[in-house]
Amino acid sequence: MFQCDIPAVPTLQQDDETIRITRYDFEPGAVTGWHQHGWPYFVIMLTDGILRIHNGSEITDVPLKQGQAYMRAAGITHDVMNGSDHPIAFVEIEVKNPAAMTRMMLA
């Protein structure tokens, strides 16, 4: 089942022409809501937890540990639910302008 009336709580930490960094806090069963990323992005778990990911046709439970990270390409429509029995949190980093970011890192 993938239905919930509890939204995840996003906290925007940085948003400029190069990058967007958002922290998401989820109560058990909370969801992001259907969305699609316009840029490639990274997710870094702040807590242990299970991300229940719905891609429109399949639901997959992904257990992740605190500090674990993953990357996804832009353009995938999905919804994310906290499949754990406890609150979870992660930081999402969307890379809007990879070339500018590379220049910043090399400066």
C-alpha positions, 0 to 999 in steps of 0.5 A: 500500500502506498497512501498517506496523508502525512507529508514529509517536511522539506527544509531548503538549505541552499538554492542557487544557480549551481545547486539545491540542498534540501533536508527531508524529515519523515514521520513513519508513513510520510511521503514526498508526493509525486515529483520529478527532478530536473537535475541529477541528485544525491541522497545522503541518509541522516538516519537508518531507515527504509525508503519505500519508492514508487515509480508508477508501476512498482513499489520497492523497499530500500533499507539504508543506513545512516551515512549511506548515499546514492545518486539518481539521474534526472527525469524519473517520476516517483514518490518516496515514503518512510517505510520504517516504524520510526522517523527518518531524515535525509539530505538531497543534493540536486546538481543544477550546473555541474560545470559551475560546480566543477569550477568552484571545486577547482578554484 
